[in-house]
């Protein structure tokens, strides 16, 4: 069980890091801003849904591994839920009517993504020590 949780969380950490720090910046450098935005807005719901599912698995399966694993997984689960069901729809709704407000929510989204990756990294370290 520990190896499985370590695997899926490491996989998500790699996916998230690769997309966030490599793919997305390249898309915005190579494509027009609107085209890159359309690509990224299609990927985000899938990406955060994967994070939500992995966080749920980590919470359910990791509960027996201790409070540390459970709390990290719970916090990540809540973060992904808020991100997927509140932040992304709010930002999407604001994109065409108030670009300044959209940029604020975009910044919140980026901060939440980095926080989630840091939590996932911490969870991987905790799982490696089990």
BALOBA-1460 file (C-alpha; in Angstrom, 3 decimals):
// residues 130
<rec num="1" residu="x" x="0.000" y="0.000" z="0.000"/>
<rec num="2" residu="x" x="2.835" y="2.430" z="0.835"/>
<rec num="3" residu="x" x="4.528" y="1.714" z="-2.503"/>
<rec num="4" residu="x" x="1.287" y="2.235" z="-4.404"/>
<rec num="5" residu="x" x="0.611" y="5.571" z="-2.695"/>
<rec num="6" residu="x" x="4.195" y="6.646" z="-3.259"/>
<rec num="7" residu="x" x="3.897" y="5.681" z="-6.924"/>
<rec num="8" residu="x" x="0.653" y="7.553" z="-7.636"/>
<rec num="9" residu="x" x="1.706" y="10.644" z="-5.694"/>
<rec num="10" residu="x" x="5.120" y="10.678" z="-7.384"/>
<rec num="11" residu="x" x="3.408" y="10.283" z="-10.727"/>
<rec num="12" residu="x" x="1.142" y="13.241" z="-9.995"/>
<rec num="13" residu="x" x="4.074" y="15.296" z="-8.726"/>
<rec num="14" residu="x" x="5.978" y="14.626" z="-11.940"/>
<rec num="15" residu="x" x="2.940" y="15.320" z="-14.114"/>
<rec num="16" residu="x" x="2.123" y="18.534" z="-12.285"/>
<rec num="17" residu="x" x="5.689" y="19.800" z="-12.259"/>
<rec num="18" residu="x" x="6.207" y="18.989" z="-15.924"/>
<rec num="19" residu="x" x="2.981" y="20.644" z="-16.994"/>
<rec num="20" residu="x" x="3.241" y="23.676" z="-14.704"/>
<rec num="21" residu="x" x="6.901" y="24.537" z="-15.150"/>
<rec num="22" residu="x" x="7.648" y="23.258" z="-18.659"/>
<rec num="23" residu="x" x="4.625" y="22.672" z="-20.910"/>
<rec num="24" residu="x" x="2.444" y="25.660" z="-19.964"/>
<rec num="25" residu="x" x="5.248" y="28.253" z="-20.246"/>
<rec num="26" residu="x" x="6.280" y="26.838" z="-23.623"/>
<rec num="27" residu="x" x="2.682" y="26.947" z="-24.864"/>
<rec num="28" residu="x" x="2.472" y="30.638" z="-23.992"/>
<rec num="29" residu="x" x="5.825" y="31.349" z="-25.672"/>
<rec num="30" residu="x" x="5.060" y="29.457" z="-28.887"/>
<rec num="31" residu="x" x="1.334" y="30.083" z="-29.386"/>
<rec num="32" residu="x" x="-0.737" y="33.225" z="-29.309"/>
<rec num="33" residu="x" x="-1.996" y="33.985" z="-25.792"/>
<rec num="34" residu="x" x="-5.620" y="33.112" z="-26.621"/>
<rec num="35" residu="x" x="-4.673" y="29.823" z="-28.290"/>
<rec num="36" residu="x" x="-2.389" y="28.803" z="-25.435"/>
<rec num="37" residu="x" x="-5.127" y="29.757" z="-22.976"/>
<rec num="38" residu="x" x="-7.618" y="27.546" z="-24.779"/>
<rec num="39" residu="x" x="-5.245" y="24.578" z="-24.594"/>
<rec num="40" residu="x" x="-4.482" y="25.118" z="-20.922"/>
<rec num="41" residu="x" x="-8.125" y="25.610" z="-19.957"/>
<rec num="42" residu="x" x="-8.915" y="22.212" z="-21.508"/>
<rec num="43" residu="x" x="-6.094" y="20.520" z="-19.584"/>
<rec num="44" residu="x" x="-6.749" y="22.069" z="-16.162"/>
<rec num="45" residu="x" x="-10.001" y="20.264" z="-15.288"/>
<rec num="46" residu="x" x="-8.437" y="16.912" z="-16.176"/>
<rec num="47" residu="x" x="-5.220" y="17.710" z="-14.308"/>
<rec num="48" residu="x" x="-6.997" y="18.817" z="-11.125"/>
<rec num="49" residu="x" x="-9.455" y="15.912" z="-11.340"/>
<rec num="50" residu="x" x="-6.521" y="13.516" z="-11.382"/>
<rec num="51" residu="x" x="-5.142" y="15.310" z="-8.329"/>
<rec num="52" residu="x" x="-8.520" y="15.055" z="-6.614"/>
<rec num="53" residu="x" x="-8.741" y="11.302" z="-7.239"/>
<rec num="54" residu="x" x="-5.152" y="10.674" z="-6.120"/>
<rec num="55" residu="x" x="-5.729" y="12.748" z="-2.984"/>
<rec num="56" residu="x" x="-8.864" y="10.740" z="-2.217"/>
<rec num="57" residu="x" x="-6.980" y="7.447" z="-2.671"/>
<rec num="58" residu="x" x="-4.197" y="8.788" z="-0.477"/>
<rec num="59" residu="x" x="-6.653" y="9.770" z="2.237"/>
<rec num="60" residu="x" x="-8.567" y="6.498" z="2.223"/>
<rec num="61" residu="x" x="-5.567" y="4.192" z="1.899"/>
<rec num="62" residu="x" x="-3.156" y="6.347" z="3.865"/>
<rec num="63" residu="x" x="-5.395" y="6.696" z="6.901"/>
<rec num="64" residu="x" x="-3.910" y="3.483" z="8.308"/>
<rec num="65" residu="x" x="-0.388" y="4.817" z="7.823"/>
<rec num="66" residu="x" x="-0.767" y="7.612" z="10.337"/>
<rec num="67" residu="x" x="-2.172" y="11.042" z="10.952"/>
<rec num="68" residu="x" x="0.572" y="12.785" z="8.973"/>
<rec num="69" residu="x" x="-0.293" y="10.994" z="5.745"/>
<rec num="70" residu="x" x="-4.013" y="11.436" z="6.333"/>
<rec num="71" residu="x" x="-3.729" y="15.160" z="7.077"/>
<rec num="72" residu="x" x="-1.549" y="15.873" z="4.046"/>
<rec num="73" residu="x" x="-3.925" y="13.894" z="1.831"/>
<rec num="74" residu="x" x="-6.986" y="15.602" z="3.336"/>
<rec num="75" residu="x" x="-5.526" y="19.068" z="2.858"/>
<rec num="76" residu="x" x="-4.599" y="18.220" z="-0.737"/>
<rec num="77" residu="x" x="-8.076" y="16.797" z="-1.350"/>
<rec num="78" residu="x" x="-9.722" y="19.976" z="-0.070"/>
<rec num="79" residu="x" x="-7.327" y="22.129" z="-2.073"/>
<rec num="80" residu="x" x="-8.069" y="20.231" z="-5.290"/>
<rec num="81" residu="x" x="-11.811" y="20.321" z="-4.626"/>
<rec num="82" residu="x" x="-11.860" y="24.082" z="-4.093"/>
<rec num="83" residu="x" x="-9.604" y="24.562" z="-7.088"/>
<rec num="84" residu="x" x="-11.639" y="22.375" z="-9.419"/>
<rec num="85" residu="x" x="-15.148" y="23.362" z="-8.322"/>
<rec num="86" residu="x" x="-14.712" y="27.019" z="-7.320"/>
<rec num="87" residu="x" x="-11.497" y="28.688" z="-8.502"/>
<rec num="88" residu="x" x="-11.446" y="27.395" z="-12.082"/>
<rec num="89" residu="x" x="-15.136" y="28.152" z="-12.788"/>
<rec num="90" residu="x" x="-14.807" y="31.600" z="-11.199"/>
<rec num="91" residu="x" x="-11.731" y="32.446" z="-13.270"/>
<rec num="92" residu="x" x="-13.340" y="31.077" z="-16.421"/>
<rec num="93" residu="x" x="-16.477" y="33.168" z="-15.891"/>
<rec num="94" residu="x" x="-14.411" y="36.321" z="-15.375"/>
<rec num="95" residu="x" x="-12.106" y="35.867" z="-18.360"/>
<rec num="96" residu="x" x="-14.353" y="37.560" z="-20.898"/>
<rec num="97" residu="x" x="-16.031" y="40.166" z="-18.665"/>
<rec num="98" residu="x" x="-13.301" y="41.410" z="-16.274"/>
<rec num="99" residu="x" x="-9.730" y="40.603" z="-17.272"/>
<rec num="100" residu="x" x="-8.203" y="42.204" z="-14.152"/>
<rec num="101" residu="x" x="-10.378" y="40.046" z="-11.891"/>
<rec num="102" residu="x" x="-9.513" y="37.032" z="-14.040"/>
<rec num="103" residu="x" x="-5.801" y="37.717" z="-13.544"/>
<rec num="104" residu="x" x="-6.339" y="37.869" z="-9.774"/>
<rec num="105" residu="x" x="-8.043" y="34.463" z="-9.827"/>
<rec num="106" residu="x" x="-5.367" y="33.162" z="-12.179"/>
<rec num="107" residu="x" x="-2.759" y="34.131" z="-9.568"/>
<rec num="108" residu="x" x="-4.768" y="32.374" z="-6.864"/>
<rec num="109" residu="x" x="-4.968" y="29.306" z="-9.090"/>
<rec num="110" residu="x" x="-1.214" y="29.310" z="-9.677"/>
<rec num="111" residu="x" x="-0.508" y="29.660" z="-5.951"/>
<rec num="112" residu="x" x="-2.882" y="26.814" z="-5.140"/>
<rec num="113" residu="x" x="-1.230" y="24.623" z="-7.767"/>
<rec num="114" residu="x" x="2.253" y="25.251" z="-6.339"/>
<rec num="115" residu="x" x="0.953" y="24.624" z="-2.815"/>
<rec num="116" residu="x" x="-0.597" y="21.344" z="-3.946"/>
<rec num="117" residu="x" x="2.674" y="20.268" z="-5.555"/>
<rec num="118" residu="x" x="4.557" y="21.116" z="-2.342"/>
<rec num="119" residu="x" x="2.070" y="19.103" z="-0.287"/>
<rec num="120" residu="x" x="2.397" y="16.195" z="-2.719"/>
<rec num="121" residu="x" x="6.198" y="16.425" z="-2.490"/>
<rec num="122" residu="x" x="5.985" y="16.395" z="1.309"/>
<rec num="123" residu="x" x="3.610" y="13.441" z="1.180"/>
<rec num="124" residu="x" x="6.090" y="11.549" z="-1.021"/>
<rec num="125" residu="x" x="8.868" y="12.192" z="1.496"/>
<rec num="126" residu="x" x="6.655" y="10.986" z="4.367"/>
<rec num="127" residu="x" x="5.709" y="7.870" z="2.383"/>
<rec num="128" residu="x" x="9.362" y="7.117" z="1.554"/>
<rec num="129" residu="x" x="10.122" y="7.027" z="5.263"/>
<rec num="130" residu="x" x="7.375" y="4.470" z="5.990"/>
